[in-house]
Amino acid sequence: MSTTQTLPIGAAVNRRQCLSRGLSGLSSIALATLLVEESSAETPQVDPARPYAPRPSHFTPKARNVIVVFCSGALSHVDTFDYKPELIRRHGQPLPGNEKLVSFQGPNGNLTQPLWKFRPRGDSGKMTSDLLPQIGSRADDIAFIHSLTNTSNTHGPAENVMNTGFAFDGFPSMGAWGCFAMGSENQNLPTFVALEDPRGMPQSGPNNWANGFLPAAFQGTPFSSTKRVQFLNRPSGISTKTDRAARDAIRFLDQQQQERFPGDQNLSARMASYELAARMQLSVPEVANLNEEPEHIRRLYGANSANENKAAFANNCILARRLVENGVRFVQLFNGAYASGGRINWDGHSQLKSQYDVHGEILDQPVAGLLTDLKQRGLLDSTLVVFATEFGRMPMFQAGTYGRDHNPHGFTCWLAGAGVKPGCSYGATDEFGFRAQQNIATAHDFHATILHLLGLDHERLTLYHDGIQRRLTNVHGHVIREILS
């Protein structure tokens, strides 16, 4: 029997009844909201025996493939893409309102103008610096986001935020989420590849391309133009005949196990991984054979440079293009590796000018060459190029140094290619480049936009894990529609 009392129309309601009915109504609203959210969530249905099979997106995608260029160490926005005339005019003066600012490594000095001259580029007249002139020359193809922010001012956690949406380790990367949703267009290559900087790892290491709690099939496969896929080739001393016989025996035993334990998803997934590895023994050497590239393409990227580090990164950029040409869904390119003191990445604390002169030469021509090559092949229409870093740098030098400290309050990343409005800028930092001020954007907004271009609704792409309906954008994120074509 219901104990709910029905009051006559016009009857007075006392305080206790009002509170009780109000709380009951609020709980009903909350429950209804949760039910709507759960009903809109769509976990991709992945066949463990065919995890790389293509799957439909939520709506028609603009991009079929993604190439991410990630600059480890925090590339300075005020020295590259974020032009601030007031920073130049007030060079040597204190930052107004923050005259005694203490940031990640300690006190800061006075405002320091860009260390490279800014010039207008392309038909759009976008102001970019002479540190990266060739990337600047492609400004008419690029949508700059000048108002990104990060929740961490420490490299490892901040890399995690930009690549997984969370500061802690253990969450799936955006590449893993994208491939989990859509599978692959090539069953002989990994769906997700991470091309490491030949000089070493980013600070957060493999977490940048990890699968987290998604199926292991969607972890990025790390290699580069100078580094083979680990454990791919058969051991020395094992003949082709012996290797084939061993694989045939393993396949026979696996099939017997499948018959004994039908529906064992872990077994099916393991077999799929072994079979992909066997196919990769033929496909990877073929796609990684850069000797097939004509001389004019190698010159375009700078792959014949006398600078070994530049040549290696340029070859990685060529390899990235060859991978997406062959249907690899998601490719991450890393520029800069972690070392104490930041000597081989963009972490310019003490001698930014001399450090960036080295890294700018390595980065500039290969990335510009990648954009040019994709466009002239017609691949930029279906490939999204993402240029990112973990945060920016301060508009002043650190006290007693010739470098800039960490700045998560406002920095620049950009997108180019499929579905992106070319030659535009979104958001802005303040007049000194210190803090995002206009159309402030988060990593969640950044990820929501990338997923949208892949035809994926970031609120619907979920996986129930540990009692929570998880997604790349957590419970946040909005698509930055102003930069979409």
Beta strands, then each sheet from edge to edge (+ up, - down):
strand 1: 65-71
strand 2: 102-103
strand 3: 106-111
strand 4: 118-121
strand 5: 126-129
strand 6: 142-148
strand 7: 192-195
strand 8: 221-223
strand 9: 330-335
strand 10: 383-389
strand 11: 392-393
strand 12: 396-398
strand 13: 406-407
strand 14: 411-417
strand 15: 424-426
strand 16: 428-429
strand 17: 436-438
strand 18: 463-465
strand 19: 468-470
sheet 1: 8+ 7+ 9+ 1+ 10+ 14- 6+ 15+
sheet 2: 2+ 3- 12+
sheet 3: 4+ 5-
sheet 4: 11+ 13-
sheet 5: 16+ 17-
sheet 6: 18+ 19-
end
